[in-house]
Amino acid sequence: MREEANTILELNDIQSGVLRPRPAPYVATYIALRIDDRRAGRELMSTISRVVTSAAHPSSPLADTWVSVALTYHGFKALGVPQKSLDSFSWEFRQGMAARAKELGDVGESSPEKWEMPLGTSEVHVVIAAVSPDAERFEEVLARARKTYRSLNGIEAVWRQNCHALPDEKEPFGFRDGISHPAIEGSGIPGSNPKEQPLKAGEFVLGYPDEFGSIQKTDPEVLGRNGTYVVFRKLHQRVADFRRYLNANSNSPEDEELLAAKMMGRWRSGAPLALCPFHDDPQLGADPRRNNDFLFDEDDSAGFKTPGGSHIRRTNPRDASIAGVARIHRMIRRGTAYGPLLPEGVLDDDGADRGLMFAFVGANIGRQFEFVQSQWVNDGIFFGAGADRDPIIGSNGGEGGFTQPRKPVRRRCQGIPQFVATRGGEYCFMPGLRAMRWLAELET
């Protein structure tokens, strides 16, 4: 295990939402703003920087309640950031998610022209996220955030998505969510897998060495230091389609649950197949000290327990033998559910909008989010599965395939439909608190 002593993160300058896992349970909201007046936008940066919570006080009563602020490329332009500084951000960020849609598998029904307006357009400049473990504290922190923009002429709220925890901390398909979180050197926040070495801080925060020893900087350095890229995606989940597929490809309710677990890599309780491959263990699934304490390769290299094509093994292969190095593609993933539950046992779609708002945090959009999405989620070559895609979130479109290694004969599933459709998203940058004050003091 590498020492953390060499990395000292400036926690007072890093937004809490960068490093800290969301609370459980939770209430959350995402609000997109448009800046119509440059001076109002700069004043917004000044006032909201005093509302944003830093990562410096992990034991504070408000540690689980925070407001985070991120800007799109168009948002930085709207504030009048000089072009030289804009050009120092990553290429993917400057292009924006909508322009990168084909690389991400956002085609057909997930293509940008079908996204919720104004997501993916030049109209989205700022994204405010507020989260809390309970409604009372949530309303208090949200009221402070609202006050910062409602009092300003020239700032317009253009989109909002409310989110809330579902029973037993599960997402709409019925699986426990929010389990995996990497350890980051110097953060003081433990990861959820004691078998995973802490990652270099520069993998998630600009201004520090990454796994290659490189340090990402912007021009000027204050603009990017202690900030990070955040990918926001609204993902609609077709729960009825998922249930019908499981039902049609299983011989019994027990077989249905096993197939669901094999596709995900965990039982619905959160218990990993790596630790209980034959039956669910709800106590294990609910135990944060144990439910992520595993690797893949040491006793399951062939995927008899956790198939190589399962969702959790694709998105984080851990120590599995793959083409490439898994650590350099590691991200922080956070999901918050929206919409009503589809009642248990219902196989017909009720027309309700339900799914997850996903946030991916990392210092390199291309090497982290885009690589995982294009090479691991929507391709199977990296572990020898050909064109197979992620059975849960892949762009399958009725043509997906999934293999369960087993003896004496493997089990092959065909005709997997698309269970998740993209409803919109943005590439954002979440600046440090000093950077927000720098933005507020820009001169025309």
Secondary structure by P-SEA (a helix, b strand, c coil): cccccccccccccccccccccccccccbbbbbbbbccaaaaaaaaaaaaaaccccccccccccccbbbbbbcaaaaaaacccaaaaaacccccccccccccccccccccccccccccccccccccbbbbbbcccaaaaaaaaaaaaaaccccccccccbbbbbbbccccccccccccccbbbbbcccccccccccccccccccccccccccccbbbbcccccccccbbbbbbbbbbbaaaaaaaaaaaacccaaaaaaaaaaaacccccccccccccccccccccccccccccccccccccccccccccccccccccccccccccccccbbbbbbbbbccccccccccccbbbbbbbbbbbcccccccaaaaacccccccccccccccccccccccccbbbbbbbbccbbbbbcccccccccccccccccccaaaaaaaaaccc
